[in-house]
């Protein structure tokens, strides 16, 4: 499945970060999340059951939970700074 959304990826402090490019005429990462997750898994950028961060077109960072390489749910973080979003997602990973 090829996503219609345009985005970039990086790893920060071990956390996969996806940034919506907000390209005119393309879907947002939010609206195309199932295809985005499928592509990330296919490209081996996403580990099974890994939560990752995404920055939407409003430049707000939230999380995405996956299960077996598929979209499971959004994790509302509502962070404006990447560093705060990373801290939030890492706290959720802790036992």
Protein Blocks (a to p, Z undefined) as FASTA:
>chain_A
ZZfbdcddddeehiacdddehighiacfklmmmmmmmmmmmnopacghiacddddfkopa
cddddeehiafbdcdfkpabfklmmmmmmmmmpZZ
